[in-house]
Amino acid sequence: MEAEAEAGRPRPAMSAEDERLLMEAKWLPWDERLRHKSWKVRRDANVDLAALCDSIADPKDARLREFGPLFQNSVADCNVSVREKALDAPARFPAGVRCC
């Protein structure tokens, strides 16, 4: 579905329940969001985590050590959309920093 939206095809509208679920999940700790039962929450968490990693310029930032172990489960997720987004975040780590 994500690939379709990126290919210029319209994404189906999200239900009000899905929107509410995603908004509520934003308050959860990273590990809970990334292990959530809803694949949409897990995918959204990976998108947010990738954006955060993209904003970190200092390779010594303590958050990078915190995030590294979180990717191990995400890249093995049973949902393809979640796995694709999980691979984006480590790619955005500052140069020379290993995530896992």
C-alpha positions in Angstrom: 0.0 0.0 0.0 2.9 2.4 0.9 4.5 1.6 -2.4 1.3 2.3 -4.3 1.1 5.8 -2.6 4.7 6.4 -3.5 4.0 5.4 -7.1 1.5 8.1 -7.5 -1.6 6.0 -6.8 -4.0 7.3 -4.1 -3.9 5.7 -0.7 -7.2 4.6 0.7 -8.5 6.9 3.4 -7.7 5.8 6.9 -10.7 5.0 9.2 -11.3 7.2 12.2 -10.6 4.2 14.4 -7.1 3.7 12.7 -6.3 7.4 13.1 -7.3 7.3 16.8 -5.2 4.2 17.3 -2.1 5.8 15.7 -2.5 9.0 17.7 -2.9 7.1 21.0 0.1 4.9 20.2 2.4 7.9 19.7 2.4 8.2 23.5 3.7 4.7 24.1 7.4 4.0 24.6 9.3 3.0 21.4 9.6 -0.7 22.3 5.9 -1.0 22.8 5.1 0.8 19.6 7.4 -1.4 17.7 5.9 -4.6 19.2 2.3 -3.4 19.0 -0.3 -5.9 17.8 -1.4 -3.5 15.0 0.9 -3.5 12.0 -0.2 0.1 11.3 1.2 1.2 14.6 4.4 -0.7 14.1 4.8 0.8 10.6 4.1 4.3 11.9 6.6 3.8 14.7 9.3 2.9 12.2 8.5 5.9 10.1 8.8 8.2 13.2 12.0 6.5 14.3 13.5 6.9 10.8 12.7 10.7 10.9 14.2 11.0 14.4 17.4 9.1 13.3 17.6 11.4 10.3 17.6 14.4 12.6 20.5 13.1 14.7 23.8 14.5 13.5 26.1 13.6 16.4 27.3 10.0 16.1 27.8 10.0 19.9 24.2 10.8 20.6 23.0 8.4 23.4 19.7 7.8 21.6 21.5 5.9 18.8 22.6 3.2 21.3 19.0 3.0 22.6 17.5 2.6 19.1 19.9 0.0 17.7 18.4 -3.0 19.5 14.9 -2.0 18.6 15.6 -2.6 14.9 16.3 -6.3 15.3 12.7 -7.3 15.8 11.3 -4.7 13.3 13.4 -6.0 10.4 12.0 -9.5 11.0 8.4 -8.3 11.3 5.8 -10.6 9.6 4.3 -7.6 7.7 6.2 -6.5 4.6 5.2 -2.8 5.0 6.6 -2.8 8.5 9.8 -4.5 7.4 10.4 -2.0 4.6 9.9 1.0 7.0 12.1 -0.7 9.6 15.0 -0.8 7.1 14.8 3.0 6.6 15.8 4.0 10.1 19.2 2.3 10.4 20.0 3.7 6.9 19.6 7.2 8.3 22.1 6.8 11.2 25.0 9.2 10.9 27.9 8.0 8.9 30.1 5.5 10.7 27.5 4.5 13.3 26.4 0.9 13.5 22.9 0.4 14.7 23.0 -3.2 15.7 
